[in-house]
């Protein structure tokens, strides 16, 4: 991949990462519930989910998901159900300040946070369709493709590492400044509602062929 092409890709990756979506909600929710140091593990899962999407597109499975009504529906509704599940869990989360519930938050392991992040991005056919539209613009079909997909995946991963980390620390610092249970409860319900909204938006997303 030429350097000028990569610079364009780099700029596009920042725009993709910064744009609000289920990943941003998941990162902020993790910061809200677990603080930055533990919540940041959600970001690692989100990046693994992105890499899964890139792998699917690179292997040609992304096109199958985008064109097969059954495959698309299965993944889409699994993603919808999971986002709504996360929303309900966040809505019902205890209304306690971060410091007071730090021990309680440890019941969710780092591995579980990584897996939650992975599911959020991996079960998102909207992301698959988006990558199918974007990735080919940066590929040189006359050069080996695997190294180019590695560059694309690494670039997407780096920008998400920074941006989702920013979302996580923002949420954790906002919560750390709150001492009122009513405020914490309100934030929990806001983020829970955002998960449900993200699930609803995914539910309304259709294949281009529809």
KEZA-975138 format. One record per residue: residue number from 1; residue in one letter; chain; x, y, z of N, C-alpha, C, O in turn. Coordinates in steps of 0.001 Angstrom, whole numbers, plus 500000, padded with zeros to 6 digits. Example, Ala and Ser with C-alpha at 12.3 -4.5 7.8 and 13.67 -1.06 7.14 Angstrom:
- i|aa|ch|nc1|nc2|nc3|cac1|cac2|cac3|cc1|cc2|cc3|oc1|oc2|oc3
- 1|A|A|513190|494310|507800|512300|495500|507800|513200|496700|507800|514236|496681|508465 $
- 2|S|A|512850|497750|507080|513670|498940|507140|512900|500030|507870|513409|501138|508039 $
This chain:
- i|aa|ch|nc1|nc2|nc3|cac1|cac2|cac3|cc1|cc2|cc3|oc1|oc2|oc3
- 1|X|A|500845|498806|500000|500000|500000|500000|500885|501251|500000|501781|501387|500833 $
- 2|X|A|500625|502152|499064|501409|503374|498991|501114|504274|500189|500035|504232|500779 $
- 3|X|A|502119|505094|500526|502004|505936|501720|500847|506931|501591|500135|507183|502564 $
- 4|X|A|500661|507488|500414|499570|508452|500229|498209|507776|500391|497273|508366|500929 $
- 5|X|A|498112|506528|499919|496872|505772|500096|496633|505497|501574|495508|505598|502063 $
- 6|X|A|497714|505144|502285|497574|504861|503716|497155|506108|504491|496376|506014|505439 $
- 7|X|A|497663|507272|504096|497272|508504|504787|495768|508746|504652|495105|509157|505604 $
- 8|X|A|495246|508486|503464|493802|508624|503261|493049|507613|504123|492033|507939|504737 $
- 9|X|A|493563|506379|504161|492966|505345|505011|493018|505767|506476|492046|505588|507209 $
- 10|X|A|494137|506320|506900|494319|506741|508295|493276|507790|508678|492680|507724|509753 $
- 11|X|A|493067|508748|507796|492059|509784|508056|490660|509173|508108|489853|509537|508963 $
- 12|X|A|490375|508249|507199|489059|507606|507176|488827|506795|508449|487711|506760|508967 $
- 13|X|A|489872|506145|508953|489745|505333|510170|489412|506194|511377|488637|505783|512241 $
- 14|X|A|490000|507401|511444|489660|508301|512540|488187|508684|512477|487498|508717|513497 $
- 15|X|A|487715|508972|511273|486301|509341|511118|485392|508183|511509|484358|508386|512145 $
- 16|X|A|485784|506956|511123|484992|505770|511460|484950|505566|512968|483891|505291|513532 $
- 17|X|A|486103|505699|513624|486190|505440|515063|485441|506489|515879|484770|506158|516856 $
- 18|X|A|485557|507749|515477|484959|508834|516259|483445|508857|516123|482745|509239|517060 $
- 19|X|A|482931|508450|514964|481479|508497|514753|480776|507648|515808|481172|506507|516046 $
- 20|X|A|479730|508196|516447|479052|507467|517522|478348|506217|517011|477804|506192|515907 $
- 21|X|A|478374|505195|517832|477734|503936|517472|477732|503012|518677|478015|503431|519800 $
- 22|X|A|477407|501739|518427|477327|500777|519525|478665|500621|520229|478704|500435|521446 $
- 23|X|A|479771|500694|519479|481090|500565|520083|481381|501687|521062|481907|501451|522149 $
- 24|X|A|481039|502905|520676|481266|504053|521558|480409|503943|522815|480871|504247|523915 $
- 25|X|A|479167|503509|522651|478285|503331|523808|478852|502262|524732|478838|502424|525953 $
- 26|X|A|479354|501163|524151|479919|500079|524959|481148|500556|525726|481314|500225|526900 $
- 27|X|A|482009|501330|525069|483211|501835|525732|482860|502769|526885|483439|502669|527967 $
- 28|X|A|481919|503671|526656|481525|504600|527713|480807|503871|528848|480979|504213|530018 $
- 29|X|A|480015|502881|528505|479327|502097|529529|480338|501367|530411|480164|501289|531627 $
- 30|X|A|481390|500833|529798|482416|500133|530569|483144|501097|531500|483426|500763|532651 $
- 31|X|A|483446|502294|531001|484078|503287|531851|483171|503723|532984|483620|503947|534108 $
- 32|X|A|481895|503839|532675|480905|504245|533668|480790|503216|534787|480699|503577|535960 $
- 33|X|A|480794|501949|534426|480554|500879|535386|481820|500399|536095|481778|500070|537280 $
- 34|X|A|482941|500357|535378|484137|499717|535909|485332|500641|536098|486360|500218|536627 $
- 35|X|A|485213|501902|535673|486375|502774|535729|487266|502543|534528|487038|501620|533746 $
- 36|X|A|488296|503391|534376|489111|503328|533161|489973|502073|533088|489974|501391|532063 $
- 37|X|A|490704|501756|534151|491698|500675|534087|491060|499333|533755|491620|498554|532984 $
- 38|X|A|489902|499058|534327|489223|497798|534029|488332|497939|532793|488276|497036|531958 $
- 39|X|A|487646|499059|532681|486738|499253|531556|487426|499272|530210|486806|498973|529189 $
- 40|X|A|488733|499631|530196|489464|499726|528924|489578|498373|528240|489822|498311|527035 $
- 41|X|A|489405|497281|528995|489459|495963|528372|488326|495766|527376|488437|494944|526466 $
- 42|X|A|487245|496507|527536|486164|496471|526552|486683|496901|525181|486284|496347|524157 $
- 43|X|A|487574|497892|525169|488139|498381|523910|488899|497288|523177|488815|497186|521954 $
- 44|X|A|489648|496461|523923|490374|495360|523280|489402|494415|522580|489682|493920|521488 $
- 45|X|A|488258|494169|523217|487250|493326|522587|486645|493976|521352|486392|493305|520351 $
- 46|X|A|486412|495283|521423|485874|495995|520263|486826|495901|519078|486397|495731|517936 $
- 47|X|A|488121|496013|519359|489119|495919|518287|489148|494510|517707|489249|494341|516491 $
- 48|X|A|489061|493494|518569|488999|492117|518071|487766|491915|517186|487810|491177|516202 $
- 49|X|A|486669|492582|517551|485472|492509|516718|485680|493132|515354|485213|492605|514344 $
- 50|X|A|486386|494264|515325|486703|494914|514046|487585|494002|513204|487358|493837|512005 $
- 51|X|A|488585|493415|513837|489481|492517|513098|488718|491302|512566|489024|490797|511486 $
- 52|X|A|487736|490841|513318|486901|489743|512837|486154|490161|511579|486050|489393|510623 $
- 53|X|A|485636|491385|511588|484923|491905|510421|485866|492015|509212|485505|491637|508098 $
- 54|X|A|487070|492534|509450|488043|492659|508359|488405|491282|507810|488541|491104|506599 $
- 55|X|A|488560|490310|508710|488874|488941|508284|487751|488366|507433|488006|487719|506417 $
- 56|X|A|486512|488600|507843|485369|488112|507069|485334|488724|505678|485089|488039|504685 $
- 57|X|A|485585|490027|505626|485592|490713|504331|486738|490207|503467|486563|489958|502274 $
- 58|X|A|487921|490054|504079|489081|489590|503326|488927|488167|502813|489443|487828|501748 $
- 59|X|A|488216|487329|503572|488024|485932|503177|486852|485757|502217|486596|484656|501730 $
- 60|X|A|486149|486845|501952|485013|486769|501044|483709|486423|501730|482656|486404|501093 $
- 61|X|A|483771|486142|503059|482553|485798|503781|481667|487017|504015|480455|486896|504198 $
- 62|X|A|482295|488197|504007|481518|489414|504183|480492|489593|503085|479366|490022|503335 $
- 63|X|A|480891|489257|501854|479960|489367|500727|478800|488388|500884|477663|488691|500523 $
- 64|X|A|479109|487192|501436|478049|486205|501666|477049|486737|502682|475839|486616|502491 $
- 65|X|A|477554|487330|503769|476672|487878|504804|475810|488999|504231|474620|489102|504530 $
- 66|X|A|476431|489835|503405|475712|490980|502851|474657|490580|501832|473659|491281|501663 $
- 67|X|A|474870|489453|501150|473949|489065|500071|472999|487938|500462|471945|487775|499846 $
- 68|X|A|473361|487165|501475|472494|486068|501914|471495|486596|502934|471880|487064|504005 $
- 69|X|A|470232|486520|502601|469194|487031|503496|469206|486297|504836|469036|486916|505886 $
- 70|X|A|469406|484980|504799|469398|484189|506034|470579|484525|506922|470414|484787|508113 $
- 71|X|A|471784|484518|506338|472988|484813|507128|472933|486223|507700|473285|486455|508856 $
- 72|X|A|472487|487154|506875|472386|488539|507323|471404|488656|508488|471694|489318|509484 $
- 73|X|A|470248|488014|508360|469213|488112|509396|469667|487479|510701|469421|488033|511773 $
- 74|X|A|470326|486328|510629|470783|485640|511844|471752|486515|512624|471609|486689|513834 $
- 75|X|A|472740|487064|511923|473743|487892|512598|473118|489189|513085|473405|489644|514192 $
- 76|X|A|472265|489784|512262|471664|491054|512653|470823|490904|513919|470970|491691|514854 $
- 77|X|A|469960|489919|513960|469064|489787|515111|469790|489303|516358|469373|489598|517478 $
- 78|X|A|470874|488559|516164|471705|488202|517316|472341|489460|517900|472403|489630|519117 $
- 79|X|A|472814|490341|517013|473387|491607|517462|472366|492500|518135|472662|493134|519147 $
- 80|X|A|471155|492554|517577|470080|493358|518167|469764|492860|519576|469665|493647|520518 $
- 81|X|A|469609|491545|519704|469277|490963|521007|470361|491254|522033|470068|491549|523192 $
- 82|X|A|471613|491170|521599|472708|491390|522546|472775|492846|522994|472996|493113|524176 $
- 83|X|A|472591|493777|522089|472617|495191|522453|471475|495533|523409|471666|496284|524366 $
- 84|X|A|470303|494989|523154|469178|495242|524046|469432|494606|525420|469091|495185|526452 $
- 85|X|A|470030|493418|525422|470397|492773|526686|471350|493651|527484|471168|493830|528688 $
- 86|X|A|472376|494205|526814|473309|495100|527501|472587|496337|528028|472896|496833|529111 $
- 87|X|A|471624|496826|527252|470864|497996|527684|470069|497725|528948|470040|498553|529859 $
- 88|X|A|469429|496576|529006|468657|496206|530198|469580|496049|531402|469253|496488|532504 $
- 89|X|A|470738|495418|531183|471690|495239|532279|472182|496582|532805|472303|496776|534014 $
- 90|X|A|472467|497513|531886|472939|498832|532305|471831|499598|533024|472088|500280|534016 $
- 91|X|A|470620|499487|532533|469478|500175|533150|469286|499705|534588|468942|500497|535466 $
- 92|X|A|469508|498415|534823|469279|497830|536139|470512|497871|537041|470465|497386|538171 $
- 93|X|A|471609|498443|536556|472839|498475|537345|472635|499258|538637|471886|500235|538645 $
- 94|X|A|473284|498851|539734|473131|499546|541019|473531|501013|540910|474516|501348|540252 $
- 95|X|A|472772|501872|541550|473049|503317|541505|474015|503687|542617|473653|504363|543580 $
- 96|X|A|475274|503223|542462|476294|503508|543461|477475|504192|542790|477798|503873|541646 $
- 97|X|A|478132|505133|543482|479317|505776|542916|480382|504742|542600|480414|503666|543198 $
- 98|X|A|481251|505070|541660|482257|504131|541165|483122|503580|542290|483366|502375|542336 $
- 99|X|A|483589|504423|543189|484472|503972|544264|483750|502981|545161|484335|501992|545603 $
- 100|X|A|482478|503247|545429|481719|502395|546334|481440|501026|545740|481280|500054|546479 $
- 101|X|A|481377|500931|544404|481027|499643|543813|482189|499001|543077|481980|498104|542260 $
- 102|X|A|483416|499443|543353|484570|498901|542651|484730|497399|542894|485061|496655|541971 $
- 103|X|A|484493|496946|544147|484604|495521|544436|483510|494732|543725|483746|493638|543211 $
- 104|X|A|482315|495307|543705|481186|494653|543034|481449|494520|541538|481117|493501|540933 $
- 105|X|A|482052|495562|540937|482312|495546|539494|483305|494461|539114|483327|494015|537967 $
- 106|X|A|484134|494028|540073|485134|493010|539788|484512|491643|539528|485205|490725|539090 $
- 107|X|A|483207|491492|539793|482554|490231|539480|482531|490001|537970|482405|488863|537519 $
- 108|X|A|482651|491057|537199|482813|490945|535752|484301|490956|535458|484977|491951|535720 $
- 109|X|A|484819|489866|534918|486253|489743|534698|486697|490529|533468|485880|490932|532640 $
- 110|X|A|487982|490733|533368|488540|491415|532192|488245|490625|530927|487942|491191|529876 $
- 111|X|A|488340|489298|531048|488045|488453|529882|486609|488632|529428|486337|488677|528228 $
- 112|X|A|485685|488736|530379|484278|488937|530025|484065|490285|529343|483263|490395|528415 $
- 113|X|A|484780|491305|529799|484677|492613|529154|485193|492549|527719|484604|493139|526813 $
- 114|X|A|486301|491828|527519|486839|491662|526164|485821|490950|525279|485597|491348|524135 $
- 115|X|A|485207|489894|525815|484230|489138|525032|483002|489984|524710|482456|489897|523611 $
- 116|X|A|482569|490802|525671|481422|491678|525411|481728|492648|524274|480900|492864|523390 $
- 117|X|A|482915|493223|524308|483308|494145|523246|483382|493448|521899|482957|493994|520880 $
- 118|X|A|483930|492226|521903|484031|491480|520647|482651|491223|520047|482444|491410|518848 $
- 119|X|A|481710|490794|520886|480367|490486|520392|479705|491731|519821|479050|491663|518781 $
- 120|X|A|479872|492885|520498|479244|494126|520026|479647|494437|518593|478797|494800|517780 $
- 121|X|A|480929|494300|518269|481378|494638|516914|481298|493474|515937|481047|493679|514749 $
- 122|X|A|481510|492253|516426|481499|491106|515512|480091|490792|515014|479917|490422|513853 $
- 123|X|A|479075|490934|515883|477689|490653|515478|477022|491929|514978|475981|492345|515486 $
- 124|X|A|477629|492526|513994|477101|493771|513443|477235|493747|511922|478236|494219|511382 $
- 125|X|A|476238|493202|511230|476330|493132|509764|476403|494505|509112|476850|494634|507973 $
- 126|X|A|475962|495533|509835|476095|496891|509307|477566|497230|509119|477948|497870|508139 $
- 127|X|A|478396|496788|510082|479839|497006|509962|480420|496239|508797|481316|496732|508112 $
- 128|X|A|479916|495024|508559|480387|494217|507433|480097|494909|506113|480969|495025|505251 $
- 129|X|A|478859|495367|505967|478466|496051|504729|479286|497325|504551|479697|497654|503438 $
- 130|X|A|479520|498038|505650|480296|499273|505576|481728|498986|505123|482260|499678|504255 $
- 131|X|A|482352|497959|505716|483719|497619|505320|483788|497142|503884|484765|497405|503183 $
- 132|X|A|482748|496437|503440|482717|495998|502040|482719|497184|501082|483250|497105|499975 $
- 133|X|A|482112|498289|501528|482060|499477|500677|483352|500289|500762|483761|500912|499783 $
- 134|X|A|483992|500282|501927|485150|501148|502151|486473|500488|501794|487304|501082|501107 $
- 135|X|A|486669|499250|502265|487972|498596|502132|488474|498513|500686|489640|498826|500448 $
- 136|X|A|487642|498104|499697|488149|497972|498322|488769|499255|497764|489602|499193|496860 $
- 137|X|A|488372|500412|498289|488916|501669|497799|490403|501819|498107|491096|502611|497470 $
- 138|X|A|490888|501058|499082|492286|501186|499497|493140|499989|499088|494314|499902|499446 $
- 139|X|A|492541|499070|498336|493270|497878|497928|493883|498038|496542|493266|498587|495629 $
- 140|X|A|495112|497545|496409|495759|497447|495105|495621|495997|494664|496318|495118|495171 $
- 141|X|A|494720|495751|493719|494417|494385|493319|495568|493718|492578|495540|492510|492345 $
- 142|X|A|496570|494489|492210|497728|493931|491504|498855|493573|492468|499918|493123|492042 $
- 143|X|A|498629|493770|493749|499613|493426|494778|498992|492399|495719|497769|492272|495771 $
- 144|X|A|499825|491659|496470|499281|490672|497423|498293|491322|498394|498580|492376|498961 $
- 145|X|A|497138|490696|498583|496088|491283|499408|496266|491097|500919|495961|492019|501675 $
- 146|X|A|496754|489929|501391|496864|489749|502850|497632|490861|503574|497169|491331|504613 $
- 147|X|A|498806|491303|503054|499508|492390|503757|498695|493688|503791|498780|494453|504752 $
- 148|X|A|497911|493931|502742|497095|495142|502710|495963|495065|503738|495641|496058|504390 $
- 149|X|A|495366|493883|503876|494329|493718|504901|494922|493856|506305|494264|494364|507213 $
- 150|X|A|496160|493403|506479|496829|493557|507776|497022|495034|508108|496819|495455|509247 $
- 151|X|A|497414|495813|507105|497600|497252|507316|496276|497916|507660|496209|498745|508568 $
- 152|X|A|495227|497554|506940|493902|498127|507197|493428|497764|508606|492931|498619|509339 $
- 153|X|A|493587|496492|508979|493179|496053|510302|493964|496733|511408|493399|497128|512428 $
- 154|X|A|495281|496870|511201|496124|497513|512208|495773|498991|512351|495777|499524|513461 $
- 155|X|A|495470|499648|511247|495134|501075|511291|493800|501290|512000|493672|502184|512836 $
- 156|X|A|492814|500472|511663|491523|500547|512344|491686|500260|513839|491066|500916|514676 $
- 157|X|A|492522|499276|514162|492753|498925|515555|493403|500058|516330|493022|500330|517469 $
- 158|X|A|494384|500721|515723|495070|501816|516409|494124|502977|516704|494099|503494|517821 $
- 159|X|A|493350|503384|515707|492454|504519|515929|491389|504186|516968|491022|505042|517773 $
- 160|X|A|490888|502951|516958|489906|502553|517965|490542|502497|519350|489900|502838|520344 $
- 161|X|A|491795|502071|519418|492502|502017|520699|492538|503390|521347|492376|503518|522561 $
- 162|X|A|492751|504413|520533|492828|505784|521044|491436|506350|521316|491173|506871|522400 $
- 163|X|A|490546|506245|520327|489229|506876|520440|488381|506214|521524|487793|506906|522356 $
- 164|X|A|488312|504879|521524|487508|504200|522535|488106|504372|523925|487384|504390|524922 $
- 165|X|A|489430|504498|523983|490054|504812|525261|489613|506174|525758|489392|506367|526954 $
- 166|X|A|489485|507116|524837|489001|508450|525201|487575|508416|525712|487245|509074|526699 $
- 167|X|A|486717|507640|525030|485334|507502|525486|485289|506865|526886|484508|507275|527744 $
- 168|X|A|486138|505864|527092|486148|505157|528378|486580|506072|529513|485933|506117|530560 $
- 169|X|A|487667|506799|529309|488172|507663|530379|487216|508824|530631|487076|509273|531769 $
- 170|X|A|486564|509309|529591|485592|510388|529761|484455|509933|530678|484087|510635|531620 $
- 171|X|A|483909|508763|530394|482798|508251|531203|483241|507974|532635|482509|508271|533578 $
- 172|X|A|484445|507401|532805|484907|507066|534154|485155|508316|534980|484887|508322|536182 $
- 173|X|A|485660|509372|534360|485923|510608|535108|484635|511342|535444|484526|511961|536503 $
- 174|X|A|483674|511276|534555|482383|511899|534855|481755|511221|536061|481260|511889|536969 $
- 175|X|A|481776|509881|536068|481174|509154|537172|481931|509375|538477|481321|509497|539538 $
- 176|X|A|483271|509426|538399|484065|509596|539612|483748|510912|540311|483945|511046|541518 $
- 177|X|A|483254|511887|539540|482933|513199|540125|481534|513224|540723|481148|514202|541363 $
- 178|X|A|480771|512150|540518|479401|512119|541021|479325|511367|542350|479931|510309|542518 $
- 179|X|A|478591|511919|543259|478428|511269|544561|476950|511017|544876|476628|510382|545880 $
- 180|X|A|476073|511505|544036|474642|511331|544255|474162|510066|543546|474410|509887|542354 $
- 181|X|A|473479|509193|544276|472965|507971|543669|471951|508268|542570|471848|507520|541598 $
- 182|X|A|471207|509353|542723|470219|509695|541699|470890|510049|540386|470380|509719|539316 $
- 183|X|A|472054|510733|540461|472787|511067|539239|473358|509820|538583|473305|509670|537363 $
- 184|X|A|473906|508928|539401|474461|507680|538862|473358|506848|538221|473551|506270|537151 $
- 185|X|A|472204|506788|538876|471069|506039|538324|470642|506637|536976|470331|505911|536032 $
- 186|X|A|470634|507961|536907|470260|508627|535655|471234|508268|534540|470818|507976|533419 $
- 187|X|A|472545|508290|534848|473542|507930|533830|473386|506481|533406|473470|506170|532218 $
- 188|X|A|473161|505595|534359|472956|504186|534014|471793|504032|533038|471869|503262|532080 $
- 189|X|A|470727|504767|533293|469542|504636|532449|469741|505302|531090|469187|504853|530087 $
- 190|X|A|470531|506371|531062|470843|507001|529779|471628|506033|528901|471303|505841|527729 $
- 191|X|A|472679|505417|529487|473494|504494|528695|472720|503223|528362|472888|502656|527282 $
- 192|X|A|471867|502771|529295|471027|501620|528982|470108|501913|527811|469919|501070|526934 $
- 193|X|A|469539|503109|527799|468660|503510|526699|469429|503630|525389|468901|503298|524328 $
- 194|X|A|470681|504104|525457|471501|504224|524252|471782|502855|523637|471802|502717|522414 $
- 195|X|A|472000|501841|524479|472176|500482|523960|470908|500024|523228|470985|499438|522148 $
- 196|X|A|469756|500295|523820|468495|499892|523194|468293|500633|521874|467831|500050|520893 $
- 197|X|A|468642|501926|521856|468547|502708|520618|469472|502120|519554|469084|501981|518394 $
- 198|X|A|470714|501773|519960|471658|501178|519009|471105|499862|518469|471237|499572|517280 $
- 199|X|A|470484|499065|519343|469868|497821|518886|468716|498071|517932|468553|497345|516951 $
- 200|X|A|467915|499091|518209|466786|499430|517343|467257|499903|515969|466665|499559|514946 $
- 201|X|A|468326|500691|515960|468880|501155|514686|469424|499989|513868|469266|499941|512648 $
- 202|X|A|470071|499044|514567|470566|497865|513864|469408|497038|513319|469497|496482|512224 $
- 203|X|A|468317|496957|514088|467151|496198|513639|466546|496788|512368|465983|496060|511550 $
- 204|X|A|466663|498105|512202|466078|498772|511037|467013|498724|509818|466621|499098|508713 $
- 205|X|A|468253|498260|510032|469215|498242|508945|468912|497074|508007|468668|495956|508461 $
- 206|X|A|468928|497338|506695|468603|496316|505718|469748|496147|504728|470580|497034|504538 $
- 207|X|A|469753|494980|504110|470750|494723|503062|470509|495669|501897|469380|496085|501635 $
- 208|X|A|471595|496002|501202|471483|496920|500067|470562|496367|498994|469941|497122|498246 $
- 209|X|A|470476|495042|498922|469657|494421|497881|468175|494510|498196|467327|494325|497323 $
- 210|X|A|467862|494809|499517|466445|494881|499890|465771|496121|499343|464579|496326|499570 $
